[in-house]
Amino acid sequence: MRKKELSLIITFPSTADALAMERICARFQAPGRLIPVPTSITASCGLAWRSAPSDQEALETLISTEKLTIQGIYECMV
């Protein structure tokens, strides 16, 4: 079994919003990837963005600049 580590999790209200995040992050080479929402978090969409907690400020800036819609930002063991 893979060892769990503290991760930054960003959730979205819809799949379209999650895919928009993936597209923007790929364009700007931002860290992270789409994952299924962890069971410890509830979201309307089944997808979440996972990255290192140290990436939070950069990702929040990108989300704001690109006007992406998110549901929440969490830190949890994944």
PDB file with SEQRES, HELIX, SHEET and CRYST1 records, atoms N, CA, C and O in Angstrom:
SEQRES   1 A   78  MET ARG LYS LYS GLU LEU SER LEU ILE ILE THR PHE PRO          
SEQRES   2 A   78  SER THR ALA ASP ALA LEU ALA MET GLU ARG ILE CYS ALA          
SEQRES   3 A   78  ARG PHE GLN ALA PRO GLY ARG LEU ILE PRO VAL PRO THR          
SEQRES   4 A   78  SER ILE THR ALA SER CYS GLY LEU ALA TRP ARG SER ALA          
SEQRES   5 A   78  PRO SER ASP GLN GLU ALA LEU GLU THR LEU ILE SER THR          
SEQRES   6 A   78  GLU LYS LEU THR ILE GLN GLY ILE TYR GLU CYS MET VAL          
HELIX    1 AA1 THR A   15  PHE A   28  1                                  14    
HELIX    2 AA2 PRO A   53  ASP A   55  5                                   3    
HELIX    3 AA3 GLN A   56  THR A   65  1                                  10    
SHEET    1 AA1 4 ARG A  33  PRO A  36  0                                        
SHEET    2 AA1 4 LEU A  47  SER A  51 -1                                        
SHEET    3 AA1 4 LEU A   6  THR A  11 -1                                        
SHEET    4 AA1 4 GLY A  72  MET A  77 -1                                        
CRYST1    1.000    1.000    1.000  90.00  90.00  90.00 P 1           1          
ATOM      1  N   MET A   1       0.840  -1.173   0.000  1.00  0.00           N  
ATOM      2  CA  MET A   1       0.000   0.000   0.000  1.00  0.00           C  
ATOM      3  C   MET A   1       0.892   1.245   0.000  1.00  0.00           C  
ATOM      4  O   MET A   1       1.913   1.298   0.686  1.00  0.00           O  
ATOM      5  N   ARG A   2       0.484   2.232  -0.779  1.00  0.00           N  
ATOM      6  CA  ARG A   2       1.235   3.471  -0.887  1.00  0.00           C  
ATOM      7  C   ARG A   2       1.105   4.258   0.410  1.00  0.00           C  
ATOM      8  O   ARG A   2       0.032   4.307   1.011  1.00  0.00           O  
ATOM      9  N   LYS A   3       2.206   4.875   0.839  1.00  0.00           N  
ATOM     10  CA  LYS A   3       2.197   5.696   2.048  1.00  0.00           C  
ATOM     11  C   LYS A   3       1.458   7.004   1.774  1.00  0.00           C  
ATOM     12  O   LYS A   3       1.693   7.653   0.755  1.00  0.00           O  
ATOM     13  N   LYS A   4       0.565   7.386   2.686  1.00  0.00           N  
ATOM     14  CA  LYS A   4      -0.181   8.628   2.524  1.00  0.00           C  
ATOM     15  C   LYS A   4       0.703   9.811   2.907  1.00  0.00           C  
ATOM     16  O   LYS A   4       1.562   9.709   3.784  1.00  0.00           O  
ATOM     17  N   GLU A   5       0.469  10.945   2.222  1.00  0.00           N  
ATOM     18  CA  GLU A   5       1.224  12.151   2.528  1.00  0.00           C  
ATOM     19  C   GLU A   5       0.275  13.348   2.533  1.00  0.00           C  
ATOM     20  O   GLU A   5      -0.788  13.313   1.914  1.00  0.00           O  
ATOM     21  N   LEU A   6       0.667  14.392   3.230  1.00  0.00           N  
ATOM     22  CA  LEU A   6      -0.145  15.600   3.288  1.00  0.00           C  
ATOM     23  C   LEU A   6      -0.188  16.232   1.901  1.00  0.00           C  
ATOM     24  O   LEU A   6       0.853  16.462   1.286  1.00  0.00           O  
ATOM     25  N   SER A   7      -1.385  16.509   1.416  1.00  0.00           N  
ATOM     26  CA  SER A   7      -1.569  17.074   0.079  1.00  0.00           C  
ATOM     27  C   SER A   7      -2.535  18.235   0.127  1.00  0.00           C  
ATOM     28  O   SER A   7      -3.392  18.319   1.007  1.00  0.00           O  
ATOM     29  N   LEU A   8      -2.383  19.126  -0.829  1.00  0.00           N  
ATOM     30  CA  LEU A   8      -3.322  20.211  -1.052  1.00  0.00           C  
ATOM     31  C   LEU A   8      -4.373  19.681  -2.014  1.00  0.00           C  
ATOM     32  O   LEU A   8      -4.037  19.168  -3.081  1.00  0.00           O  
ATOM     33  N   ILE A   9      -5.644  19.803  -1.644  1.00  0.00           N  
ATOM     34  CA  ILE A   9      -6.742  19.305  -2.472  1.00  0.00           C  
ATOM     35  C   ILE A   9      -7.664  20.473  -2.803  1.00  0.00           C  
ATOM     36  O   ILE A   9      -8.136  21.174  -1.909  1.00  0.00           O  
ATOM     37  N   ILE A  10      -7.914  20.675  -4.085  1.00  0.00           N  
ATOM     38  CA  ILE A  10      -8.831  21.718  -4.540  1.00  0.00           C  
ATOM     39  C   ILE A  10     -10.029  21.020  -5.176  1.00  0.00           C  
ATOM     40  O   ILE A  10      -9.873  20.211  -6.090  1.00  0.00           O  
ATOM     41  N   THR A  11     -11.221  21.339  -4.687  1.00  0.00           N  
ATOM     42  CA  THR A  11     -12.432  20.723  -5.221  1.00  0.00           C  
ATOM     43  C   THR A  11     -13.198  21.718  -6.080  1.00  0.00           C  
ATOM     44  O   THR A  11     -12.983  22.927  -5.991  1.00  0.00           O  
ATOM     45  N   PHE A  12     -14.090  21.200  -6.908  1.00  0.00           N  
ATOM     46  CA  PHE A  12     -14.801  21.988  -7.910  1.00  0.00           C  
ATOM     47  C   PHE A  12     -16.293  21.690  -7.867  1.00  0.00           C  
ATOM     48  O   PHE A  12     -16.702  20.590  -7.496  1.00  0.00           O  
ATOM     49  N   PRO A  13     -17.110  22.679  -8.251  1.00  0.00           N  
ATOM     50  CA  PRO A  13     -18.557  22.439  -8.276  1.00  0.00           C  
ATOM     51  C   PRO A  13     -19.017  21.592  -9.464  1.00  0.00           C  
ATOM     52  O   PRO A  13     -20.118  21.041  -9.443  1.00  0.00           O  
ATOM     53  N   SER A  14     -18.175  21.486 -10.504  1.00  0.00           N  
ATOM     54  CA  SER A  14     -18.573  20.692 -11.673  1.00  0.00           C  
ATOM     55  C   SER A  14     -17.349  20.081 -12.345  1.00  0.00           C  
ATOM     56  O   SER A  14     -16.218  20.522 -12.141  1.00  0.00           O  
ATOM     57  N   THR A  15     -17.604  19.068 -13.141  1.00  0.00           N  
ATOM     58  CA  THR A  15     -16.528  18.433 -13.907  1.00  0.00           C  
ATOM     59  C   THR A  15     -15.909  19.420 -14.893  1.00  0.00           C  
ATOM     60  O   THR A  15     -14.697  19.399 -15.109  1.00  0.00           O  
ATOM     61  N   ALA A  16     -16.722  20.281 -15.491  1.00  0.00           N  
ATOM     62  CA  ALA A  16     -16.201  21.285 -16.432  1.00  0.00           C  
ATOM     63  C   ALA A  16     -15.196  22.209 -15.747  1.00  0.00           C  
ATOM     64  O   ALA A  16     -14.191  22.583 -16.353  1.00  0.00           O  
ATOM     65  N   ASP A  17     -15.453  22.580 -14.494  1.00  0.00           N  
ATOM     66  CA  ASP A  17     -14.521  23.426 -13.753  1.00  0.00           C  
ATOM     67  C   ASP A  17     -13.212  22.688 -13.467  1.00  0.00           C  
ATOM     68  O   ASP A  17     -12.134  23.276 -13.545  1.00  0.00           O  
ATOM     69  N   ALA A  18     -13.310  21.401 -13.136  1.00  0.00           N  
ATOM     70  CA  ALA A  18     -12.112  20.602 -12.881  1.00  0.00           C  
ATOM     71  C   ALA A  18     -11.265  20.479 -14.154  1.00  0.00           C  
ATOM     72  O   ALA A  18     -10.040  20.593 -14.103  1.00  0.00           O  
ATOM     73  N   LEU A  19     -11.917  20.249 -15.278  1.00  0.00           N  
ATOM     74  CA  LEU A  19     -11.197  20.130 -16.545  1.00  0.00           C  
ATOM     75  C   LEU A  19     -10.595  21.464 -16.979  1.00  0.00           C  
ATOM     76  O   LEU A  19      -9.537  21.488 -17.608  1.00  0.00           O  
ATOM     77  N   ALA A  20     -11.255  22.570 -16.649  1.00  0.00           N  
ATOM     78  CA  ALA A  20     -10.695  23.893 -16.937  1.00  0.00           C  
ATOM     79  C   ALA A  20      -9.419  24.095 -16.124  1.00  0.00           C  
ATOM     80  O   ALA A  20      -8.441  24.643 -16.634  1.00  0.00           O  
ATOM     81  N   MET A  21      -9.419  23.661 -14.871  1.00  0.00           N  
ATOM     82  CA  MET A  21      -8.222  23.749 -14.024  1.00  0.00           C  
ATOM     83  C   MET A  21      -7.088  22.939 -14.635  1.00  0.00           C  
ATOM     84  O   MET A  21      -5.950  23.405 -14.687  1.00  0.00           O  
ATOM     85  N   GLU A  22      -7.388  21.741 -15.093  1.00  0.00           N  
ATOM     86  CA  GLU A  22      -6.374  20.889 -15.700  1.00  0.00           C  
ATOM     87  C   GLU A  22      -5.782  21.550 -16.941  1.00  0.00           C  
ATOM     88  O   GLU A  22      -4.567  21.533 -17.133  1.00  0.00           O  
ATOM     89  N   ARG A  23      -6.617  22.121 -17.766  1.00  0.00           N  
ATOM     90  CA  ARG A  23      -6.176  22.778 -19.002  1.00  0.00           C  
ATOM     91  C   ARG A  23      -5.286  23.989 -18.697  1.00  0.00           C  
ATOM     92  O   ARG A  23      -4.231  24.157 -19.309  1.00  0.00           O  
ATOM     93  N   ILE A  24      -5.713  24.824 -17.756  1.00  0.00           N  
ATOM     94  CA  ILE A  24      -4.940  26.021 -17.396  1.00  0.00           C  
ATOM     95  C   ILE A  24      -3.606  25.627 -16.751  1.00  0.00           C  
ATOM     96  O   ILE A  24      -2.570  26.215 -17.062  1.00  0.00           O  
ATOM     97  N   CYS A  25      -3.629  24.656 -15.876  1.00  0.00           N  
ATOM     98  CA  CYS A  25      -2.394  24.220 -15.209  1.00  0.00           C  
ATOM     99  C   CYS A  25      -1.406  23.629 -16.216  1.00  0.00           C  
ATOM    100  O   CYS A  25      -0.199  23.826 -16.083  1.00  0.00           O  
ATOM    101  N   ALA A  26      -1.898  22.918 -17.206  1.00  0.00           N  
ATOM    102  CA  ALA A  26      -1.023  22.379 -18.245  1.00  0.00           C  
ATOM    103  C   ALA A  26      -0.389  23.516 -19.045  1.00  0.00           C  
ATOM    104  O   ALA A  26       0.800  23.475 -19.360  1.00  0.00           O  
ATOM    105  N   ARG A  27      -1.190  24.526 -19.370  1.00  0.00           N  
ATOM    106  CA  ARG A  27      -0.683  25.659 -20.152  1.00  0.00           C  
ATOM    107  C   ARG A  27       0.409  26.416 -19.396  1.00  0.00           C  
ATOM    108  O   ARG A  27       1.401  26.834 -19.993  1.00  0.00           O  
ATOM    109  N   PHE A  28       0.229  26.595 -18.076  1.00  0.00           N  
ATOM    110  CA  PHE A  28       1.191  27.349 -17.274  1.00  0.00           C  
ATOM    111  C   PHE A  28       2.187  26.454 -16.540  1.00  0.00           C  
ATOM    112  O   PHE A  28       2.980  26.939 -15.732  1.00  0.00           O  
ATOM    113  N   GLN A  29       2.150  25.158 -16.815  1.00  0.00           N  
ATOM    114  CA  GLN A  29       3.029  24.171 -16.197  1.00  0.00           C  
ATOM    115  C   GLN A  29       2.971  24.235 -14.673  1.00  0.00           C  
ATOM    116  O   GLN A  29       3.989  24.131 -13.988  1.00  0.00           O  
ATOM    117  N   ALA A  30       1.765  24.407 -14.166  1.00  0.00           N  
ATOM    118  CA  ALA A  30       1.545  24.438 -12.720  1.00  0.00           C  
ATOM    119  C   ALA A  30       1.567  23.006 -12.173  1.00  0.00           C  
ATOM    120  O   ALA A  30       1.163  22.068 -12.861  1.00  0.00           O  
ATOM    121  N   PRO A  31       2.034  22.847 -10.951  1.00  0.00           N  
ATOM    122  CA  PRO A  31       2.150  21.501 -10.377  1.00  0.00           C  
ATOM    123  C   PRO A  31       0.800  20.905  -9.991  1.00  0.00           C  
ATOM    124  O   PRO A  31      -0.137  21.625  -9.647  1.00  0.00           O  
ATOM    125  N   GLY A  32       0.719  19.591 -10.053  1.00  0.00           N  
ATOM    126  CA  GLY A  32      -0.460  18.872  -9.603  1.00  0.00           C  
ATOM    127  C   GLY A  32      -1.097  18.050 -10.696  1.00  0.00           C  
ATOM    128  O   GLY A  32      -0.629  17.995 -11.833  1.00  0.00           O  
ATOM    129  N   ARG A  33      -2.218  17.392 -10.295  1.00  0.00           N  
ATOM    130  CA  ARG A  33      -2.954  16.566 -11.246  1.00  0.00           C  
ATOM    131  C   ARG A  33      -4.356  16.332 -10.727  1.00  0.00           C  
ATOM    132  O   ARG A  33      -4.633  16.510  -9.540  1.00  0.00           O  
ATOM    133  N   LEU A  34      -5.238  15.932 -11.630  1.00  0.00           N  
ATOM    134  CA  LEU A  34      -6.611  15.595 -11.246  1.00  0.00           C  
ATOM    135  C   LEU A  34      -6.638  14.211 -10.602  1.00  0.00           C  
ATOM    136  O   LEU A  34      -5.968  13.280 -11.048  1.00  0.00           O  
ATOM    137  N   ILE A  35      -7.426  14.109  -9.552  1.00  0.00           N  
ATOM    138  CA  ILE A  35      -7.615  12.832  -8.856  1.00  0.00           C  
ATOM    139  C   ILE A  35      -9.097  12.717  -8.490  1.00  0.00           C  
ATOM    140  O   ILE A  35      -9.817  13.715  -8.524  1.00  0.00           O  
ATOM    141  N   PRO A  36      -9.559  11.518  -8.143  1.00  0.00           N  
ATOM    142  CA  PRO A  36     -10.912  11.402  -7.582  1.00  0.00           C  
ATOM    143  C   PRO A  36     -10.944  12.114  -6.225  1.00  0.00           C  
ATOM    144  O   PRO A  36      -9.950  12.091  -5.499  1.00  0.00           O  
ATOM    145  N   VAL A  37     -12.053  12.736  -5.878  1.00  0.00           N  
ATOM    146  CA  VAL A  37     -12.145  13.428  -4.591  1.00  0.00           C  
ATOM    147  C   VAL A  37     -11.941  12.404  -3.468  1.00  0.00           C  
ATOM    148  O   VAL A  37     -12.592  11.359  -3.458  1.00  0.00           O  
ATOM    149  N   PRO A  38     -11.037  12.701  -2.520  1.00  0.00           N  
ATOM    150  CA  PRO A  38     -10.840  11.782  -1.385  1.00  0.00           C  
ATOM    151  C   PRO A  38     -12.137  11.596  -0.604  1.00  0.00           C  
ATOM    152  O   PRO A  38     -12.968  12.502  -0.540  1.00  0.00           O  
ATOM    153  N   THR A  39     -12.302  10.428  -0.018  1.00  0.00           N  
ATOM    154  CA  THR A  39     -13.536  10.128   0.709  1.00  0.00           C  
ATOM    155  C   THR A  39     -13.718  11.013   1.937  1.00  0.00           C  
ATOM    156  O   THR A  39     -14.834  11.148   2.440  1.00  0.00           O  
ATOM    157  N   SER A  40     -12.640  11.614   2.422  1.00  0.00           N  
ATOM    158  CA  SER A  40     -12.752  12.495   3.591  1.00  0.00           C  
ATOM    159  C   SER A  40     -13.310  13.871   3.229  1.00  0.00           C  
ATOM    160  O   SER A  40     -13.607  14.669   4.118  1.00  0.00           O  
ATOM    161  N   ILE A  41     -13.456  14.155   1.934  1.00  0.00           N  
ATOM    162  CA  ILE A  41     -13.972  15.440   1.451  1.00  0.00           C  
ATOM    163  C   ILE A  41     -15.192  15.172   0.581  1.00  0.00           C  
ATOM    164  O   ILE A  41     -15.199  14.218  -0.196  1.00  0.00           O  
ATOM    165  N   THR A  42     -16.206  15.988   0.701  1.00  0.00           N  
ATOM    166  CA  THR A  42     -17.386  15.877  -0.150  1.00  0.00           C  
ATOM    167  C   THR A  42     -17.372  17.007  -1.163  1.00  0.00           C  
ATOM    168  O   THR A  42     -17.085  18.150  -0.807  1.00  0.00           O  
ATOM    169  N   ALA A  43     -17.673  16.712  -2.413  1.00  0.00           N  
ATOM    170  CA  ALA A  43     -17.743  17.744  -3.450  1.00  0.00           C  
ATOM    171  C   ALA A  43     -18.856  17.384  -4.418  1.00  0.00           C  
ATOM    172  O   ALA A  43     -19.247  16.222  -4.526  1.00  0.00           O  
ATOM    173  N   SER A  44     -19.356  18.377  -5.111  1.00  0.00           N  
ATOM    174  CA  SER A  44     -20.416  18.144  -6.093  1.00  0.00           C  
ATOM    175  C   SER A  44     -19.893  17.354  -7.280  1.00  0.00           C  
ATOM    176  O   SER A  44     -20.622  16.568  -7.885  1.00  0.00           O  
ATOM    177  N   CYS A  45     -18.639  17.566  -7.608  1.00  0.00           N  
ATOM    178  CA  CYS A  45     -17.988  16.904  -8.738  1.00  0.00           C  
ATOM    179  C   CYS A  45     -17.124  15.786  -8.167  1.00  0.00           C  
ATOM    180  O   CYS A  45     -16.698  15.872  -7.016  1.00  0.00           O  
ATOM    181  N   GLY A  46     -16.866  14.774  -8.919  1.00  0.00           N  
ATOM    182  CA  GLY A  46     -16.043  13.669  -8.442  1.00  0.00           C  
ATOM    183  C   GLY A  46     -14.559  13.863  -8.634  1.00  0.00           C  
ATOM    184  O   GLY A  46     -13.780  12.956  -8.339  1.00  0.00           O  
ATOM    185  N   LEU A  47     -14.137  15.036  -9.126  1.00  0.00           N  
ATOM    186  CA  LEU A  47     -12.729  15.289  -9.396  1.00  0.00           C  
ATOM    187  C   LEU A  47     -12.175  16.394  -8.502  1.00  0.00           C  
ATOM    188  O   LEU A  47     -12.888  17.323  -8.121  1.00  0.00           O  
ATOM    189  N   ALA A  48     -10.889  16.274  -8.175  1.00  0.00           N  
ATOM    190  CA  ALA A  48     -10.197  17.281  -7.373  1.00  0.00           C  
ATOM    191  C   ALA A  48      -8.792  17.457  -7.930  1.00  0.00           C  
ATOM    192  O   ALA A  48      -8.276  16.576  -8.617  1.00  0.00           O  
ATOM    193  N   TRP A  49      -8.178  18.595  -7.632  1.00  0.00           N  
ATOM    194  CA  TRP A  49      -6.794  18.859  -8.028  1.00  0.00           C  
ATOM    195  C   TRP A  49      -5.913  18.589  -6.824  1.00  0.00           C  
ATOM    196  O   TRP A  49      -6.164  19.109  -5.737  1.00  0.00           O  
ATOM    197  N   ARG A  50      -4.881  17.779  -7.011  1.00  0.00           N  
ATOM    198  CA  ARG A  50      -3.965  17.437  -5.927  1.00  0.00           C  
ATOM    199  C   ARG A  50      -2.597  18.027  -6.224  1.00  0.00           C  
ATOM    200  O   ARG A  50      -2.090  17.929  -7.341  1.00  0.00           O  
ATOM    201  N   SER A  51      -2.008  18.640  -5.205  1.00  0.00           N  
ATOM    202  CA  SER A  51      -0.682  19.210  -5.326  1.00  0.00           C  
ATOM    203  C   SER A  51      -0.042  19.229  -3.942  1.00  0.00           C  
ATOM    204  O   SER A  51      -0.670  18.840  -2.957  1.00  0.00           O  
ATOM    205  N   ALA A  52       1.197  19.676  -3.871  1.00  0.00           N  
ATOM    206  CA  ALA A  52       1.883  19.807  -2.584  1.00  0.00           C  
ATOM    207  C   ALA A  52       1.346  21.038  -1.853  1.00  0.00           C  
ATOM    208  O   ALA A  52       1.018  22.036  -2.494  1.00  0.00           O  
ATOM    209  N   PRO A  53       1.252  20.983  -0.529  1.00  0.00           N  
ATOM    210  CA  PRO A  53       0.789  22.147   0.228  1.00  0.00           C  
ATOM    211  C   PRO A  53       1.613  23.413  -0.056  1.00  0.00           C  
ATOM    212  O   PRO A  53       1.084  24.521   0.024  1.00  0.00           O  
ATOM    213  N   SER A  54       2.863  23.261  -0.376  1.00  0.00           N  
ATOM    214  CA  SER A  54       3.727  24.413  -0.668  1.00  0.00           C  
ATOM    215  C   SER A  54       3.331  25.131  -1.960  1.00  0.00           C  
ATOM    216  O   SER A  54       3.781  26.251  -2.202  1.00  0.00           O  
ATOM    217  N   ASP A  55       2.499  24.505  -2.786  1.00  0.00           N  
ATOM    218  CA  ASP A  55       2.060  25.102  -4.048  1.00  0.00           C  
ATOM    219  C   ASP A  55       0.802  25.958  -3.890  1.00  0.00           C  
ATOM    220  O   ASP A  55       0.330  26.536  -4.869  1.00  0.00           O  
ATOM    221  N   GLN A  56       0.257  26.048  -2.691  1.00  0.00           N  
ATOM    222  CA  GLN A  56      -1.040  26.695  -2.492  1.00  0.00           C  
ATOM    223  C   GLN A  56      -1.054  28.144  -2.971  1.00  0.00           C  
ATOM    224  O   GLN A  56      -1.970  28.528  -3.699  1.00  0.00           O  
ATOM    225  N   GLU A  57      -0.090  28.946  -2.596  1.00  0.00           N  
ATOM    226  CA  GLU A  57      -0.104  30.365  -2.984  1.00  0.00           C  
ATOM    227  C   GLU A  57      -0.075  30.529  -4.501  1.00  0.00           C  
ATOM    228  O   GLU A  57      -0.833  31.327  -5.052  1.00  0.00           O  
ATOM    229  N   ALA A  58       0.785  29.787  -5.169  1.00  0.00           N  
ATOM    230  CA  ALA A  58       0.883  29.880  -6.630  1.00  0.00           C  
ATOM    231  C   ALA A  58      -0.414  29.441  -7.301  1.00  0.00           C  
ATOM    232  O   ALA A  58      -0.855  30.071  -8.262  1.00  0.00           O  
ATOM    233  N   LEU A  59      -1.030  28.370  -6.807  1.00  0.00           N  
ATOM    234  CA  LEU A  59      -2.277  27.891  -7.395  1.00  0.00           C  
ATOM    235  C   LEU A  59      -3.431  28.854  -7.134  1.00  0.00           C  
ATOM    236  O   LEU A  59      -4.267  29.067  -8.013  1.00  0.00           O  
ATOM    237  N   GLU A  60      -3.488  29.439  -5.936  1.00  0.00           N  
ATOM    238  CA  GLU A  60      -4.539  30.426  -5.660  1.00  0.00           C  
ATOM    239  C   GLU A  60      -4.404  31.641  -6.571  1.00  0.00           C  
ATOM    240  O   GLU A  60      -5.407  32.188  -7.029  1.00  0.00           O  
ATOM    241  N   THR A  61      -3.171  32.064  -6.836  1.00  0.00           N  
ATOM    242  CA  THR A  61      -2.938  33.182  -7.750  1.00  0.00           C  
ATOM    243  C   THR A  61      -3.406  32.820  -9.150  1.00  0.00           C  
ATOM    244  O   THR A  61      -4.059  33.627  -9.812  1.00  0.00           O  
ATOM    245  N   LEU A  62      -3.081  31.621  -9.606  1.00  0.00           N  
ATOM    246  CA  LEU A  62      -3.489  31.163 -10.933  1.00  0.00           C  
ATOM    247  C   LEU A  62      -5.017  31.077 -11.034  1.00  0.00           C  
ATOM    248  O   LEU A  62      -5.601  31.495 -12.033  1.00  0.00           O  
ATOM    249  N   ILE A  63      -5.647  30.544 -10.011  1.00  0.00           N  
ATOM    250  CA  ILE A  63      -7.111  30.432  -9.988  1.00  0.00           C  
ATOM    251  C   ILE A  63      -7.745  31.817 -10.086  1.00  0.00           C  
ATOM    252  O   ILE A  63      -8.697  32.022 -10.839  1.00  0.00           O  
ATOM    253  N   SER A  64      -7.215  32.753  -9.326  1.00  0.00           N  
ATOM    254  CA  SER A  64      -7.746  34.118  -9.332  1.00  0.00           C  
ATOM    255  C   SER A  64      -7.512  34.807 -10.682  1.00  0.00           C  
ATOM    256  O   SER A  64      -8.427  35.407 -11.245  1.00  0.00           O  
ATOM    257  N   THR A  65      -6.304  34.716 -11.183  1.00  0.00           N  
ATOM    258  CA  THR A  65      -5.938  35.367 -12.444  1.00  0.00           C  
ATOM    259  C   THR A  65      -6.764  34.833 -13.607  1.00  0.00           C  
ATOM    260  O   THR A  65      -7.219  35.601 -14.455  1.00  0.00           O  
ATOM    261  N   GLU A  66      -6.958  33.522 -13.649  1.00  0.00           N  
ATOM    262  CA  GLU A  66      -7.677  32.880 -14.751  1.00  0.00           C  
ATOM    263  C   GLU A  66      -9.182  32.775 -14.487  1.00  0.00           C  
ATOM    264  O   GLU A  66      -9.927  32.235 -15.305  1.00  0.00           O  
ATOM    265  N   LYS A  67      -9.618  33.297 -13.335  1.00  0.00           N  
ATOM    266  CA  LYS A  67     -11.047  33.308 -12.983  1.00  0.00           C  
ATOM    267  C   LYS A  67     -11.678  31.905 -13.004  1.00  0.00           C  
ATOM    268  O   LYS A  67     -12.782  31.711 -13.512  1.00  0.00           O  
ATOM    269  N   LEU A  68     -10.951  30.944 -12.444  1.00  0.00           N  
ATOM    270  CA  LEU A  68     -11.457  29.579 -12.344  1.00  0.00           C  
ATOM    271  C   LEU A  68     -12.412  29.480 -11.159  1.00  0.00           C  
ATOM    272  O   LEU A  68     -12.249  30.185 -10.162  1.00  0.00           O  
ATOM    273  N   THR A  69     -13.402  28.611 -11.269  1.00  0.00           N  
ATOM    274  CA  THR A  69     -14.377  28.408 -10.198  1.00  0.00           C  
ATOM    275  C   THR A  69     -13.987  27.168  -9.410  1.00  0.00           C  
ATOM    276  O   THR A  69     -13.856  26.079  -9.969  1.00  0.00           O  
ATOM    277  N   ILE A  70     -13.802  27.343  -8.102  1.00  0.00           N  
ATOM    278  CA  ILE A  70     -13.497  26.206  -7.232  1.00  0.00           C  
ATOM    279  C   ILE A  70     -14.553  26.132  -6.144  1.00  0.00           C  
ATOM    280  O   ILE A  70     -15.302  27.080  -5.908  1.00  0.00           O  
ATOM    281  N   GLN A  71     -14.591  24.981  -5.488  1.00  0.00           N  
ATOM    282  CA  GLN A  71     -15.527  24.811  -4.384  1.00  0.00           C  
ATOM    283  C   GLN A  71     -14.810  24.999  -3.049  1.00  0.00           C  
ATOM    284  O   GLN A  71     -15.358  25.622  -2.139  1.00  0.00           O  
ATOM    285  N   GLY A  72     -13.596  24.472  -2.920  1.00  0.00           N  
ATOM    286  CA  GLY A  72     -12.869  24.594  -1.662  1.00  0.00           C  
ATOM    287  C   GLY A  72     -11.428  24.165  -1.796  1.00  0.00           C  
ATOM    288  O   GLY A  72     -11.049  23.492  -2.755  1.00  0.00           O  
ATOM    289  N   ILE A  73     -10.628  24.564  -0.820  1.00  0.00           N  
ATOM    290  CA  ILE A  73      -9.214  24.184  -0.759  1.00  0.00           C  
ATOM    291  C   ILE A  73      -8.994  23.520   0.598  1.00  0.00           C  
ATOM    292  O   ILE A  73      -9.356  24.079   1.633  1.00  0.00           O  
ATOM    293  N   TYR A  74      -8.410  22.345   0.589  1.00  0.00           N  
ATOM    294  CA  TYR A  74      -8.212  21.551   1.792  1.00  0.00           C  
ATOM    295  C   TYR A  74      -6.786  21.015   1.847  1.00  0.00           C  
ATOM    296  O   TYR A  74      -6.108  20.912   0.825  1.00  0.00           O  
ATOM    297  N   GLU A  75      -6.343  20.676   3.051  1.00  0.00           N  
ATOM    298  CA  GLU A  75      -5.133  19.895   3.227  1.00  0.00           C  
ATOM    299  C   GLU A  75      -5.560  18.607   3.914  1.00  0.00           C  
ATOM    300  O   GLU A  75      -6.224  18.632   4.950  1.00  0.00           O  
ATOM    301  N   CYS A  76      -5.174  17.486   3.328  1.00  0.00           N  
ATOM    302  CA  CYS A  76      -5.519  16.215   3.950  1.00  0.00           C  
ATOM    303  C   CYS A  76      -4.501  15.154   3.534  1.00  0.00           C  
ATOM    304  O   CYS A  76      -3.728  15.332   2.592  1.00  0.00           O  
ATOM    305  N   MET A  77      -4.533  14.062   4.262  1.00  0.00           N  
ATOM    306  CA  MET A  77      -3.638  12.950   3.962  1.00  0.00           C  
ATOM    307  C   MET A  77      -4.231  12.135   2.821  1.00  0.00           C  
ATOM    308  O   MET A  77      -5.335  11.599   2.925  1.00  0.00           O  
ATOM    309  N   VAL A  78      -3.479  12.055   1.738  1.00  0.00           N  
ATOM    310  CA  VAL A  78      -3.914  11.298   0.566  1.00  0.00           C  
ATOM    311  C   VAL A  78      -2.795  10.357   0.152  1.00  0.00           C  
ATOM    312  O   VAL A  78      -2.940   9.615  -0.819  1.00  0.00           O  
TER     313      VAL A  78                                                      
END                                                                             
